[in-house]
């Protein structure tokens, strides 16, 4: 819902004469998206639901599954077939069968060096095979709202059946950035893999120009996580998150070319930070309104926190409409849902929150109701007593009839 709302909002502000939102960013990549990292609202998109190959940005889901299923100190043993399950000459750290690295070391190899052999070793460690791990990836992707994605491997090496969308990758990234260890590794410039039983120390250096050096033309200081990708079929791909003040943004570009990957990303981030702000509409147990009810003032409290990203300087235009349930009646329990508050901006709904009763209100004493209640209880007792009495009388009558019958039979036999 938020995606549709924000697209409508963006169009509204662009063409309604407002000076708040500047022209949308110029994006040359075939597919792209700018998403709020907290709410999932779509602030800009270009063909964001078109199917494309992701290349190595696939690895953000591999990394997510790794941290969800292992501890950093867990040992991962490189399988005998790992070197043969990746494309020759592709990005790797040249793992040797039998070599042992920790999960943390594998994670750094995966995300900094974009090592395909590390991706395979991780998949085998967690699921036993690439096929089983791919099934786990697809299951997790759908749980995160990536419903147009299908992954066949943990690395992103080309396969015609390995595909995604910009929107889906943004939804996956939205979960990824909730993990501090993933944000850390996705902004790490260099890392040293210690000496193992098979190899000397290995040094990893990022090639991502958004974070590599402040002197780089495409360096973006607000980046909190980023991952590049490339294959000849996918072109250049890039997924990034950045944060400034209270605003968290996610960008994805697919099927891009060279430095346009970074230019498009920076353009979308600039557009987001320049034009949007995060507004808290409600907090749990926040007093929204007091209304007269049953001779008392009933306080209506917000059920949960609601955050919305809107164009800057538009917060004063947000309207909150309180809707109280038509079936509200006594007695009323504390915490009972009594209605909702609907927030709109220029007539467009941007969110709603259930309203709870702040206090319990009992039903007032009513003599007629009491009489009815007592009478009803008395009638119920009489009815129950009558039913019990009928059952008792019926049983006694059956016993009497049975004795008479036996006596008659006995008298008949006595004649003989």
KOLNUKOL-965957 format. One record per residue (C-alpha): residue in three letters; z negated, y, x negated. Coordinates in Angstrom, 2 decimals, decimal comma. Example, Ala and Ser with C-alpha at 12.3 -4.5 7.8 and 13.67 -1.06 7.14 Angstrom:
<r res="ALA" pz="-7,80" py="-4,50" px="-12,30"/>
<r res="SER" pz="-7,14" py="-1,06" px="-13,67"/>
REM end
This chain:
<r res="UNK" pz="0,00" py="0,00" px="0,00"/>
<r res="UNK" pz="-0,95" py="2,46" px="-2,79"/>
<r res="UNK" pz="2,46" py="1,99" px="-4,44"/>
<r res="UNK" pz="4,29" py="3,04" px="-1,29"/>
<r res="UNK" pz="1,85" py="5,87" px="-0,65"/>
<r res="UNK" pz="2,30" py="7,42" px="-4,08"/>
<r res="UNK" pz="6,07" py="7,16" px="-3,98"/>
<r res="UNK" pz="5,99" py="8,99" px="-0,67"/>
<r res="UNK" pz="3,57" py="11,56" px="-2,09"/>
<r res="UNK" pz="5,75" py="12,14" px="-5,13"/>
<r res="UNK" pz="8,80" py="12,75" px="-2,97"/>
<r res="UNK" pz="6,81" py="15,01" px="-0,67"/>
<r res="UNK" pz="5,55" py="17,24" px="-3,48"/>
<r res="UNK" pz="8,85" py="17,34" px="-5,31"/>
<r res="UNK" pz="10,80" py="18,61" px="-2,33"/>
<r res="UNK" pz="8,24" py="20,57" px="-0,35"/>
<r res="UNK" pz="8,35" py="23,65" px="-2,56"/>
<r res="UNK" pz="5,09" py="22,81" px="-4,37"/>
<r res="UNK" pz="4,86" py="23,93" px="-7,98"/>
<r res="UNK" pz="2,18" py="21,36" px="-8,74"/>
<r res="UNK" pz="4,40" py="18,40" px="-9,65"/>
<r res="UNK" pz="7,13" py="18,98" px="-12,21"/>
<r res="UNK" pz="10,48" py="17,21" px="-12,19"/>
<r res="UNK" pz="10,25" py="13,47" px="-12,69"/>
<r res="UNK" pz="10,63" py="12,21" px="-16,26"/>
<r res="UNK" pz="14,01" py="11,38" px="-17,71"/>
<r res="UNK" pz="14,06" py="7,63" px="-18,34"/>
<r res="UNK" pz="17,08" py="5,84" px="-19,81"/>
<r res="UNK" pz="15,66" py="2,29" px="-19,86"/>
<r res="UNK" pz="17,10" py="0,11" px="-17,13"/>
<r res="UNK" pz="13,68" py="-0,47" px="-15,55"/>
<r res="UNK" pz="10,43" py="1,43" px="-15,93"/>
<r res="UNK" pz="7,16" py="2,23" px="-14,22"/>
<r res="UNK" pz="4,21" py="4,62" px="-14,51"/>
<r res="UNK" pz="1,08" py="3,23" px="-12,83"/>
<r res="UNK" pz="-2,49" py="4,41" px="-12,47"/>
<r res="UNK" pz="-4,53" py="2,01" px="-14,60"/>
<r res="UNK" pz="-7,54" py="2,10" px="-12,29"/>
<r res="UNK" pz="-6,07" py="2,03" px="-8,80"/>
<r res="UNK" pz="-2,66" py="0,44" px="-9,32"/>
<r res="UNK" pz="-0,97" py="3,42" px="-7,66"/>
<r res="UNK" pz="2,65" py="3,90" px="-8,68"/>
<r res="UNK" pz="3,24" py="7,45" px="-9,89"/>
<r res="UNK" pz="6,85" py="6,96" px="-10,99"/>
<r res="UNK" pz="9,26" py="4,05" px="-11,03"/>
<r res="UNK" pz="12,83" py="3,18" px="-11,84"/>
<r res="UNK" pz="14,11" py="-0,20" px="-10,69"/>
<r res="UNK" pz="10,55" py="-1,48" px="-11,13"/>
<r res="UNK" pz="11,16" py="-4,62" px="-9,05"/>
<r res="UNK" pz="14,42" py="-5,61" px="-10,75"/>
<r res="UNK" pz="14,32" py="-8,88" px="-12,69"/>
<r res="UNK" pz="14,50" py="-8,60" px="-16,50"/>
<r res="UNK" pz="13,55" py="-10,61" px="-19,57"/>
<r res="UNK" pz="10,23" py="-9,44" px="-21,07"/>
<r res="UNK" pz="10,51" py="-10,67" px="-24,67"/>
<r res="UNK" pz="7,21" py="-10,44" px="-26,59"/>
<r res="UNK" pz="5,31" py="-8,34" px="-24,06"/>
<r res="UNK" pz="4,85" py="-11,79" px="-22,51"/>
<r res="UNK" pz="2,09" py="-12,16" px="-25,10"/>
<r res="UNK" pz="-0,28" py="-9,81" px="-23,25"/>
<r res="UNK" pz="-0,76" py="-12,57" px="-20,66"/>
<r res="UNK" pz="-1,12" py="-15,20" px="-23,39"/>
<r res="UNK" pz="-3,80" py="-13,01" px="-24,97"/>
<r res="UNK" pz="-5,57" py="-12,50" px="-21,65"/>
<r res="UNK" pz="-5,73" py="-16,25" px="-21,02"/>
<r res="UNK" pz="-6,97" py="-16,80" px="-24,58"/>
<r res="UNK" pz="-9,96" py="-14,43" px="-24,22"/>
<r res="UNK" pz="-10,72" py="-15,81" px="-20,76"/>
<r res="UNK" pz="-10,87" py="-19,40" px="-22,03"/>
<r res="UNK" pz="-12,29" py="-19,24" px="-25,57"/>
<r res="UNK" pz="-14,93" py="-17,60" px="-27,70"/>
<r res="UNK" pz="-13,74" py="-15,55" px="-30,72"/>
<r res="UNK" pz="-15,35" py="-18,04" px="-33,12"/>
<r res="UNK" pz="-13,72" py="-21,14" px="-31,59"/>
<r res="UNK" pz="-11,55" py="-23,04" px="-34,04"/>
<r res="UNK" pz="-7,90" py="-23,63" px="-33,18"/>
<r res="UNK" pz="-6,15" py="-26,41" px="-35,10"/>
<r res="UNK" pz="-2,40" py="-25,96" px="-35,57"/>
<r res="UNK" pz="-0,49" py="-28,90" px="-34,07"/>
<r res="UNK" pz="2,01" py="-30,97" px="-36,03"/>
<r res="UNK" pz="4,98" py="-29,77" px="-33,98"/>
<r res="UNK" pz="4,13" py="-26,03" px="-33,84"/>
<r res="UNK" pz="6,66" py="-24,93" px="-36,51"/>
<r res="UNK" pz="9,42" py="-26,76" px="-34,64"/>
<r res="UNK" pz="8,68" py="-25,24" px="-31,23"/>
<r res="UNK" pz="9,68" py="-21,70" px="-32,11"/>
<r res="UNK" pz="12,99" py="-20,11" px="-32,93"/>
<r res="UNK" pz="13,86" py="-20,24" px="-36,62"/>
<r res="UNK" pz="13,54" py="-16,82" px="-38,23"/>
<r res="UNK" pz="11,57" py="-15,36" px="-35,31"/>
<r res="UNK" pz="8,34" py="-13,43" px="-35,76"/>
<r res="UNK" pz="5,57" py="-15,71" px="-37,10"/>
<r res="UNK" pz="2,67" py="-16,03" px="-39,55"/>
<r res="UNK" pz="3,96" py="-19,36" px="-40,86"/>
<r res="UNK" pz="1,18" py="-21,56" px="-39,60"/>
<r res="UNK" pz="1,00" py="-24,98" px="-41,25"/>
<r res="UNK" pz="0,18" py="-28,13" px="-39,23"/>
<r res="UNK" pz="-3,50" py="-28,94" px="-39,56"/>
<r res="UNK" pz="-4,40" py="-25,37" px="-40,51"/>
<r res="UNK" pz="-7,50" py="-24,03" px="-38,77"/>
<r res="UNK" pz="-7,86" py="-20,43" px="-37,56"/>
<r res="UNK" pz="-10,43" py="-18,95" px="-35,22"/>
<r res="UNK" pz="-9,46" py="-17,71" px="-31,77"/>
<r res="UNK" pz="-10,03" py="-14,15" px="-33,00"/>
<r res="UNK" pz="-7,65" py="-14,65" px="-35,94"/>
<r res="UNK" pz="-5,03" py="-16,21" px="-33,68"/>
<r res="UNK" pz="-5,37" py="-13,26" px="-31,28"/>
<r res="UNK" pz="-4,69" py="-10,78" px="-34,07"/>
<r res="UNK" pz="-1,70" py="-12,80" px="-35,30"/>
<r res="UNK" pz="-0,40" py="-12,92" px="-31,73"/>
<r res="UNK" pz="-0,72" py="-9,21" px="-30,96"/>
<r res="UNK" pz="-0,28" py="-7,43" px="-34,31"/>
<r res="UNK" pz="2,37" py="-9,63" px="-35,94"/>
<r res="UNK" pz="3,68" py="-10,85" px="-32,56"/>
<r res="UNK" pz="3,56" py="-14,34" px="-34,06"/>
<r res="UNK" pz="5,37" py="-16,90" px="-31,94"/>
<r res="UNK" pz="3,79" py="-19,82" px="-33,80"/>
<r res="UNK" pz="0,34" py="-18,41" px="-32,95"/>
<r res="UNK" pz="1,40" py="-18,27" px="-29,28"/>
<r res="UNK" pz="2,33" py="-21,95" px="-29,34"/>
<r res="UNK" pz="-0,88" py="-22,95" px="-31,14"/>
<r res="UNK" pz="-2,91" py="-21,07" px="-28,53"/>
<r res="UNK" pz="-1,01" py="-22,72" px="-25,67"/>
<r res="UNK" pz="-1,57" py="-26,20" px="-27,08"/>
<r res="UNK" pz="-5,25" py="-25,51" px="-27,73"/>
<r res="UNK" pz="-5,92" py="-24,34" px="-24,17"/>
<r res="UNK" pz="-3,58" py="-26,52" px="-22,09"/>
<r res="UNK" pz="-2,31" py="-29,27" px="-24,36"/>
<r res="UNK" pz="1,34" py="-28,29" px="-24,09"/>
<r res="UNK" pz="3,66" py="-25,34" px="-23,60"/>
<r res="UNK" pz="4,62" py="-26,64" px="-20,15"/>
<r res="UNK" pz="1,04" py="-26,85" px="-18,91"/>
<r res="UNK" pz="0,18" py="-23,47" px="-20,41"/>
<r res="UNK" pz="3,21" py="-21,90" px="-18,74"/>
<r res="UNK" pz="1,99" py="-23,23" px="-15,40"/>
<r res="UNK" pz="-1,39" py="-21,61" px="-16,11"/>
<r res="UNK" pz="0,34" py="-18,34" px="-17,01"/>
<r res="UNK" pz="2,28" py="-18,30" px="-13,76"/>
<r res="UNK" pz="-0,84" py="-19,08" px="-11,74"/>
<r res="UNK" pz="-2,77" py="-16,27" px="-13,44"/>
<r res="UNK" pz="0,14" py="-13,85" px="-13,05"/>
<r res="UNK" pz="0,28" py="-14,39" px="-9,30"/>
<r res="UNK" pz="-3,49" py="-13,91" px="-9,05"/>
<r res="UNK" pz="-2,96" py="-10,49" px="-10,65"/>
<r res="UNK" pz="-0,22" py="-9,52" px="-8,18"/>
<r res="UNK" pz="2,75" py="-10,37" px="-10,41"/>
<r res="UNK" pz="4,62" py="-12,30" px="-7,73"/>
<r res="UNK" pz="8,17" py="-11,89" px="-9,12"/>
<r res="UNK" pz="7,35" py="-13,34" px="-12,53"/>
<r res="UNK" pz="8,11" py="-16,76" px="-13,99"/>
<r res="UNK" pz="7,15" py="-17,64" px="-17,55"/>
<r res="UNK" pz="8,31" py="-20,78" px="-19,36"/>
<r res="UNK" pz="6,66" py="-20,17" px="-22,73"/>
<r res="UNK" pz="3,74" py="-18,21" px="-24,23"/>
<r res="UNK" pz="5,78" py="-16,13" px="-26,68"/>
<r res="UNK" pz="8,60" py="-14,52" px="-24,71"/>
<r res="UNK" pz="11,39" py="-16,17" px="-26,70"/>
<r res="UNK" pz="14,48" py="-16,19" px="-24,53"/>
<r res="UNK" pz="14,87" py="-18,63" px="-21,68"/>
<r res="UNK" pz="17,03" py="-17,92" px="-18,64"/>
<r res="UNK" pz="14,09" py="-18,90" px="-16,40"/>
<r res="UNK" pz="11,60" py="-16,67" px="-18,26"/>
<r res="UNK" pz="11,62" py="-13,34" px="-16,42"/>
<r res="UNK" pz="9,50" py="-10,58" px="-14,90"/>
<r res="UNK" pz="9,63" py="-7,04" px="-13,49"/>
<r res="UNK" pz="8,25" py="-3,72" px="-14,70"/>
<r res="UNK" pz="5,87" py="-3,66" px="-11,75"/>
<r res="UNK" pz="4,58" py="-7,16" px="-12,50"/>
<r res="UNK" pz="3,97" py="-6,39" px="-16,16"/>
<r res="UNK" pz="2,04" py="-3,27" px="-15,17"/>
<r res="UNK" pz="-0,15" py="-5,34" px="-12,85"/>
<r res="UNK" pz="-0,87" py="-7,80" px="-15,68"/>
<r res="UNK" pz="-1,61" py="-4,91" px="-18,05"/>
<r res="UNK" pz="-4,01" py="-3,44" px="-15,48"/>
<r res="UNK" pz="-6,23" py="-6,52" px="-15,95"/>
<r res="UNK" pz="-5,66" py="-6,74" px="-19,71"/>
<r res="UNK" pz="-7,11" py="-3,28" px="-20,37"/>
<r res="UNK" pz="-10,37" py="-4,19" px="-18,64"/>
<r res="UNK" pz="-11,15" py="-6,35" px="-21,70"/>
<r res="UNK" pz="-12,44" py="-4,28" px="-24,65"/>
<r res="UNK" pz="-11,43" py="-6,93" px="-27,20"/>
<r res="UNK" pz="-7,82" py="-6,75" px="-25,99"/>
<r res="UNK" pz="-7,76" py="-2,96" px="-26,07"/>
<r res="UNK" pz="-9,07" py="-3,16" px="-29,64"/>
<r res="UNK" pz="-6,51" py="-5,66" px="-30,92"/>
<r res="UNK" pz="-3,67" py="-3,81" px="-29,14"/>
<r res="UNK" pz="-4,46" py="-0,63" px="-31,09"/>
<r res="UNK" pz="-5,23" py="-2,29" px="-34,44"/>
<r res="UNK" pz="-2,97" py="-1,10" px="-37,25"/>
<r res="UNK" pz="-3,61" py="-3,86" px="-39,77"/>
<r res="UNK" pz="-5,62" py="-7,07" px="-40,09"/>
<r res="UNK" pz="-6,36" py="-9,66" px="-42,77"/>
<r res="UNK" pz="-6,37" py="-13,37" px="-41,99"/>
<r res="UNK" pz="-8,78" py="-14,91" px="-44,52"/>
<r res="UNK" pz="-7,76" py="-17,71" px="-46,85"/>
<r res="UNK" pz="-7,53" py="-21,10" px="-45,11"/>
<r res="UNK" pz="-7,43" py="-24,66" px="-46,45"/>
<r res="UNK" pz="-3,63" py="-24,37" px="-46,57"/>
<r res="UNK" pz="-2,80" py="-20,73" px="-47,30"/>
<r res="UNK" pz="-3,94" py="-17,62" px="-49,12"/>
<r res="UNK" pz="-4,93" py="-14,42" px="-47,35"/>
<r res="UNK" pz="-2,33" py="-12,97" px="-44,98"/>
<r res="UNK" pz="-2,01" py="-9,28" px="-44,16"/>
<r res="UNK" pz="-0,72" py="-8,15" px="-40,79"/>
<r res="UNK" pz="0,70" py="-4,69" px="-40,05"/>
<r res="UNK" pz="1,78" py="-3,32" px="-36,70"/>
<r res="UNK" pz="5,34" py="-2,11" px="-36,23"/>
<r res="UNK" pz="4,48" py="-0,22" px="-33,02"/>
<r res="UNK" pz="5,39" py="3,42" px="-33,59"/>
<r res="UNK" pz="3,11" py="4,68" px="-30,83"/>
<r res="UNK" pz="0,04" py="3,84" px="-32,94"/>
<r res="UNK" pz="1,23" py="3,12" px="-36,49"/>
<r res="UNK" pz="0,69" py="6,57" px="-37,99"/>
<r res="UNK" pz="-0,22" py="10,05" px="-36,70"/>
<r res="UNK" pz="2,66" py="11,39" px="-38,78"/>
<r res="UNK" pz="5,14" py="9,22" px="-36,87"/>
<r res="UNK" pz="7,44" py="11,08" px="-34,50"/>
<r res="UNK" pz="6,48" py="8,86" px="-31,55"/>
<r res="UNK" pz="2,75" py="8,62" px="-32,22"/>
<r res="UNK" pz="0,71" py="9,10" px="-29,01"/>
<r res="UNK" pz="-2,96" py="9,72" px="-29,62"/>
<r res="UNK" pz="-4,17" py="8,78" px="-26,12"/>
<r res="UNK" pz="-2,86" py="5,19" px="-26,32"/>
<r res="UNK" pz="-5,54" py="2,60" px="-25,56"/>
<r res="UNK" pz="-3,37" py="-0,55" px="-25,73"/>
<r res="UNK" pz="0,29" py="-1,27" px="-26,44"/>
<r res="UNK" pz="2,66" py="-4,18" px="-27,14"/>
<r res="UNK" pz="6,32" py="-4,19" px="-28,11"/>
<r res="UNK" pz="8,98" py="-6,81" px="-27,51"/>
<r res="UNK" pz="12,58" py="-7,51" px="-28,44"/>
<r res="UNK" pz="15,23" py="-10,19" px="-28,09"/>
<r res="UNK" pz="18,97" py="-9,74" px="-27,99"/>
<r res="UNK" pz="18,98" py="-10,68" px="-24,29"/>
<r res="UNK" pz="15,92" py="-8,64" px="-23,29"/>
<r res="UNK" pz="16,66" py="-5,60" px="-25,41"/>
<r res="UNK" pz="13,62" py="-3,54" px="-26,35"/>
<r res="UNK" pz="10,56" py="-3,79" px="-24,11"/>
<r res="UNK" pz="7,22" py="-2,00" px="-24,28"/>
<r res="UNK" pz="4,00" py="-2,02" px="-22,29"/>
<r res="UNK" pz="1,40" py="0,68" px="-22,93"/>
<r res="UNK" pz="-1,83" py="2,10" px="-21,56"/>
<r res="UNK" pz="-3,28" py="5,52" px="-22,31"/>
<r res="UNK" pz="-6,31" py="7,44" px="-21,11"/>
<r res="UNK" pz="-7,24" py="11,11" px="-20,99"/>
<r res="UNK" pz="-10,37" py="12,41" px="-19,31"/>
<r res="UNK" pz="-10,78" py="10,30" px="-16,15"/>
<r res="UNK" pz="-7,10" py="9,40" px="-15,83"/>
<r res="UNK" pz="-5,88" py="5,99" px="-17,04"/>
<r res="UNK" pz="-2,13" py="5,34" px="-17,13"/>
<r res="UNK" pz="0,06" py="2,28" px="-17,68"/>
<r res="UNK" pz="3,74" py="2,38" px="-18,59"/>
<r res="UNK" pz="6,31" py="-0,39" px="-18,86"/>
<r res="UNK" pz="9,93" py="-0,13" px="-20,02"/>
<r res="UNK" pz="12,37" py="-3,03" px="-19,84"/>
<r res="UNK" pz="15,92" py="-3,45" px="-21,15"/>
<r res="UNK" pz="15,76" py="-0,42" px="-23,39"/>
<r res="UNK" pz="17,45" py="0,44" px="-26,69"/>
<r res="UNK" pz="15,79" py="1,34" px="-29,98"/>
<r res="UNK" pz="13,74" py="4,53" px="-30,03"/>
<r res="UNK" pz="14,50" py="5,20" px="-26,36"/>
<r res="UNK" pz="11,73" py="2,66" px="-25,74"/>
<r res="UNK" pz="9,22" py="5,12" px="-27,20"/>
<r res="UNK" pz="10,87" py="8,26" px="-25,80"/>
<r res="UNK" pz="10,81" py="6,89" px="-22,25"/>
<r res="UNK" pz="7,19" py="5,80" px="-22,66"/>
<r res="UNK" pz="6,08" py="9,20" px="-23,99"/>
<r res="UNK" pz="8,00" py="11,02" px="-21,27"/>
<r res="UNK" pz="6,28" py="9,01" px="-18,54"/>
<r res="UNK" pz="2,84" py="9,46" px="-20,09"/>
<r res="UNK" pz="3,37" py="13,22" px="-20,45"/>
<r res="UNK" pz="4,53" py="13,39" px="-16,84"/>
<r res="UNK" pz="1,45" py="11,50" px="-15,66"/>
<r res="UNK" pz="-1,11" py="13,52" px="-17,62"/>
<r res="UNK" pz="0,58" py="16,84" px="-16,84"/>
<r res="UNK" pz="0,85" py="16,33" px="-13,11"/>
<r res="UNK" pz="-1,85" py="13,98" px="-11,81"/>
<r res="UNK" pz="-5,60" py="13,79" px="-11,67"/>
<r res="UNK" pz="-8,09" py="11,18" px="-10,48"/>
<r res="UNK" pz="-10,27" py="12,14" px="-7,53"/>
<r res="UNK" pz="-13,31" py="10,21" px="-6,31"/>
<r res="UNK" pz="-13,19" py="10,22" px="-2,52"/>
<r res="UNK" pz="-16,36" py="8,24" px="-1,87"/>
<r res="UNK" pz="-19,24" py="6,47" px="-3,60"/>
<r res="UNK" pz="-21,31" py="3,53" px="-2,27"/>
<r res="UNK" pz="-23,98" py="4,75" px="0,20"/>
<r res="UNK" pz="-22,67" py="8,30" px="0,05"/>
<r res="UNK" pz="-23,49" py="10,28" px="3,22"/>
<r res="UNK" pz="-20,18" py="11,00" px="4,93"/>
<r res="UNK" pz="-21,38" py="12,44" px="8,24"/>
<r res="UNK" pz="-24,29" py="12,54" px="10,70"/>
<r res="UNK" pz="-23,57" py="12,08" px="14,39"/>
<r res="UNK" pz="-25,77" py="12,19" px="17,51"/>
<r res="UNK" pz="-26,29" py="8,70" px="18,88"/>
<r res="UNK" pz="-28,85" py="7,31" px="21,33"/>
<r res="UNK" pz="-30,94" py="10,47" px="21,09"/>
<r res="UNK" pz="-31,06" py="10,35" px="17,27"/>
<r res="UNK" pz="-29,03" py="11,61" px="14,31"/>
<r res="UNK" pz="-27,16" py="8,61" px="12,94"/>
<r res="UNK" pz="-26,22" py="8,92" px="9,26"/>
<r res="UNK" pz="-22,90" py="7,31" px="8,35"/>
<r res="UNK" pz="-22,68" py="5,99" px="4,77"/>
<r res="UNK" pz="-19,59" py="5,00" px="2,76"/>
<r res="UNK" pz="-19,40" py="1,27" px="2,13"/>
<r res="UNK" pz="-17,75" py="1,44" px="-1,31"/>
<r res="UNK" pz="-16,24" py="3,61" px="-4,02"/>
<r res="UNK" pz="-12,74" py="4,91" px="-3,37"/>
<r res="UNK" pz="-10,73" py="6,55" px="-6,14"/>
<r res="UNK" pz="-7,29" py="8,05" px="-5,68"/>
<r res="UNK" pz="-4,85" py="9,66" px="-8,09"/>
<r res="UNK" pz="-3,18" py="12,73" px="-6,65"/>
<r res="UNK" pz="-1,09" py="15,68" px="-7,88"/>
<r res="UNK" pz="-3,22" py="18,27" px="-9,64"/>
<r res="UNK" pz="-4,70" py="21,13" px="-7,58"/>
<r res="UNK" pz="-4,20" py="19,18" px="-4,36"/>
<r res="UNK" pz="-7,79" py="17,96" px="-3,89"/>
<r res="UNK" pz="-8,55" py="20,80" px="-1,47"/>
<r res="UNK" pz="-5,78" py="19,54" px="0,81"/>
<r res="UNK" pz="-7,41" py="16,13" px="1,30"/>
<r res="UNK" pz="-8,67" py="15,65" px="4,86"/>
<r res="UNK" pz="-11,33" py="13,13" px="5,87"/>
<r res="UNK" pz="-11,29" py="11,92" px="9,48"/>
<r res="UNK" pz="-14,30" py="9,94" px="10,72"/>
<r res="UNK" pz="-13,52" py="7,27" px="13,32"/>
<r res="UNK" pz="-16,54" py="5,75" px="15,09"/>
<r res="UNK" pz="-16,22" py="2,38" px="16,81"/>
<r res="UNK" pz="-15,70" py="2,64" px="20,57"/>
<r res="UNK" pz="-17,86" py="-0,47" px="21,07"/>
<r res="UNK" pz="-20,91" py="0,96" px="19,32"/>
<r res="UNK" pz="-24,04" py="-0,10" px="21,22"/>
<r res="UNK" pz="-27,76" py="-0,70" px="20,84"/>
<r res="UNK" pz="-29,55" py="-2,27" px="19,14"/>
<r res="UNK" pz="-28,02" py="-1,11" px="15,85"/>
<r res="UNK" pz="-28,87" py="-2,78" px="12,54"/>
<r res="UNK" pz="-29,19" py="-0,96" px="9,24"/>
<r res="UNK" pz="-25,99" py="-1,49" px="7,23"/>
<r res="UNK" pz="-23,96" py="-2,41" px="10,30"/>
<r res="UNK" pz="-20,30" py="-1,33" px="10,22"/>
<r res="UNK" pz="-19,94" py="1,47" px="12,76"/>
<r res="UNK" pz="-16,50" py="2,86" px="11,94"/>
<r res="UNK" pz="-14,37" py="4,15" px="9,07"/>
<r res="UNK" pz="-13,36" py="7,34" px="7,31"/>
<r res="UNK" pz="-9,64" py="7,83" px="6,74"/>
<r res="UNK" pz="-8,48" py="10,14" px="3,94"/>
<r res="UNK" pz="-5,11" py="11,87" px="4,20"/>
<r res="UNK" pz="-3,16" py="14,30" px="2,04"/>
<r res="UNK" pz="-0,63" py="16,44" px="3,88"/>
<r res="UNK" pz="-0,76" py="13,97" px="6,73"/>
<r res="UNK" pz="-0,19" py="10,91" px="4,53"/>
<r res="UNK" pz="-2,95" py="8,29" px="4,42"/>
<r res="UNK" pz="-4,21" py="7,78" px="0,87"/>
<r res="UNK" pz="-7,18" py="5,51" px="1,57"/>
<r res="UNK" pz="-9,97" py="4,54" px="3,92"/>
<r res="UNK" pz="-13,54" py="3,28" px="3,67"/>
<r res="UNK" pz="-15,78" py="1,47" px="6,14"/>
<r res="UNK" pz="-18,80" py="3,43" px="7,41"/>
<r res="UNK" pz="-22,26" py="1,84" px="7,61"/>
<r res="UNK" pz="-25,30" py="2,78" px="9,66"/>
<r res="UNK" pz="-27,99" py="4,28" px="7,43"/>
<r res="UNK" pz="-30,80" py="3,21" px="9,76"/>
<r res="UNK" pz="-31,67" py="0,69" px="12,42"/>
<r res="UNK" pz="-31,94" py="1,94" px="15,98"/>
<r res="UNK" pz="-33,66" py="-0,31" px="18,50"/>
<r res="UNK" pz="-32,83" py="-0,51" px="22,16"/>
<r res="UNK" pz="-35,21" py="1,76" px="24,17"/>
<r res="UNK" pz="-37,75" py="0,28" px="26,64"/>
<r res="UNK" pz="-36,33" py="-0,07" px="30,14"/>
<r res="UNK" pz="-38,52" py="-1,31" px="33,04"/>
<r res="UNK" pz="-35,57" py="-2,54" px="35,08"/>
<r res="UNK" pz="-34,22" py="-4,46" px="32,09"/>
<r res="UNK" pz="-37,69" py="-5,92" px="31,53"/>
<r res="UNK" pz="-37,95" py="-7,01" px="35,16"/>
<r res="UNK" pz="-34,50" py="-8,52" px="34,96"/>
<r res="UNK" pz="-35,44" py="-10,24" px="31,73"/>
<r res="UNK" pz="-38,70" py="-11,62" px="33,14"/>
<r res="UNK" pz="-36,99" py="-12,66" px="36,36"/>
<r res="UNK" pz="-34,24" py="-14,31" px="34,40"/>
<r res="UNK" pz="-36,74" py="-16,16" px="32,24"/>
<r res="UNK" pz="-38,74" py="-17,23" px="35,30"/>
<r res="UNK" pz="-35,60" py="-18,45" px="37,02"/>
<r res="UNK" pz="-34,63" py="-20,39" px="33,90"/>
<r res="UNK" pz="-38,08" py="-21,99" px="33,78"/>
<r res="UNK" pz="-37,95" py="-22,89" px="37,48"/>
<r res="UNK" pz="-34,48" py="-24,32" px="37,10"/>
<r res="UNK" pz="-35,55" py="-26,37" px="34,10"/>
<r res="UNK" pz="-38,68" py="-27,56" px="35,94"/>
<r res="UNK" pz="-36,64" py="-28,49" px="38,98"/>
<r res="UNK" pz="-34,23" py="-30,46" px="36,80"/>
<r res="UNK" pz="-37,09" py="-32,30" px="35,08"/>
<r res="UNK" pz="-38,75" py="-33,03" px="38,45"/>
<r res="UNK" pz="-35,51" py="-34,39" px="39,89"/>
<r res="UNK" pz="-35,08" py="-36,68" px="36,92"/>
<r res="UNK" pz="-38,69" py="-37,87" px="37,26"/>
<r res="UNK" pz="-38,39" py="-38,50" px="41,02"/>
<r res="UNK" pz="-35,09" py="-40,28" px="40,54"/>
<r res="UNK" pz="-36,61" py="-42,60" px="37,95"/>
<r res="UNK" pz="-39,63" py="-43,33" px="40,15"/>
<r res="UNK" pz="-37,41" py="-44,14" px="43,12"/>
<r res="UNK" pz="-35,39" py="-46,55" px="41,00"/>
<r res="UNK" pz="-38,58" py="-48,29" px="39,88"/>
<r res="UNK" pz="-39,78" py="-48,61" px="43,50"/>
<r res="UNK" pz="-36,45" py="-50,03" px="44,64"/>
<r res="UNK" pz="-36,45" py="-52,48" px="41,73"/>
<r res="UNK" pz="-39,97" py="-53,73" px="42,61"/>
<r res="UNK" pz="-39,02" py="-54,17" px="46,27"/>
<r res="UNK" pz="-35,96" py="-56,11" px="45,30"/>
<r res="UNK" pz="-37,89" py="-58,41" px="42,98"/>
<r res="UNK" pz="-40,56" py="-58,95" px="45,66"/>
<r res="UNK" pz="-37,89" py="-59,88" px="48,20"/>
<r res="UNK" pz="-36,34" py="-62,39" px="45,82"/>
<r res="UNK" pz="-39,75" py="-63,85" px="45,07"/>
<r res="UNK" pz="-40,45" py="-64,30" px="48,79"/>
<r res="UNK" pz="-37,12" py="-66,05" px="49,28"/>
<r res="UNK" pz="-37,89" py="-68,52" px="46,52"/>
<r res="UNK" pz="-41,37" py="-69,20" px="47,92"/>
<r res="UNK" pz="-39,84" py="-70,73" px="51,07"/>
<r res="UNK" pz="-38,72" py="-73,67" px="48,98"/>
REM end
